[in-house]
Amino acid sequence: MLNLNAFARHSRRTAALAAFAIGAIAFSCPAAAAPQAPLFPFFLLPPPAQVTPPPAAEEAQPQDDGTTFELPARLRRQVVSYPTREVPGTIIIDTPNTYLYYVLGSGQAIRYGIGVGRDGFTWSGVQSITKKAEWPDWTPPPEMIARQPYLPRHMAGGPGNPLGARAMYLGGTEYRIHGTNAPETIGTHVSSGCIRLTNEDVSDLYSHVNVGAKVIVLPMSQRRADLSAAIH
């Protein structure tokens, strides 16, 4: 009877040790198939932020909102009454009023709004058209480079060229009647002495003007009432 009791006690101790060993193994070696639970599940980390790769760099493009600059009514191209004894085909630059007149004859002329020389760069006199060019190249003269050294030494013709769509050269001077890619400057005193029109207007004038045409440039002090005395 005593031997049986001792055997029972030994069996119970053996079973307890076995259970403890199994439990220790279970805590130290989690099954590979089941992911280990976090020790402190209430400290949850936020999911990693998704990083979107930046778009590929693109060349800057001009913004086109579908609008175009509209000249004030007085500067728009129009046929007007213009009595003069100058022959048809003559160009008269009304510097103080920022108009260019192309004489049609019979007391009429086509009037264009223009931009003229800024203070200190206006001039007057009589010249003639010695050359015409479509989408002309631009080579700033040395005097202009000296005043504005940042200017390019040469620029090929095109929409970005400051001479615009057409140019008509005046005698042996550095001055031209030309277009512009800045139509908002029409009606202002802004240039270094050249006469500028919108690209649309200079193209229209170009279609009328012949090489050899007379060009009369009135001084800033000239008034319309004195026109006949000034040009005859």
Secondary structure, 3 states (H helix, E strand, C coil): CHHHHHHHHHHHHHHHHHHHHHHHHHHHCCCCCCCCCCCCCCCCCCCCCCCCCCCCCCCCCCCCCCCCCCCCHHHCCEEEECCCCCCCCCEEEECCCCEEEEEEECCEEEEEECEEECCCCCCCEEEEEEEEEECCCECCCHHHHHHCCCCCCCECCCCCCCCCCEEEEECCCCCEEECCCCHHHCCCEEECCCEECCHHHHHHHHHHCCCCCEEEECCCCCCHHHHHHHHC
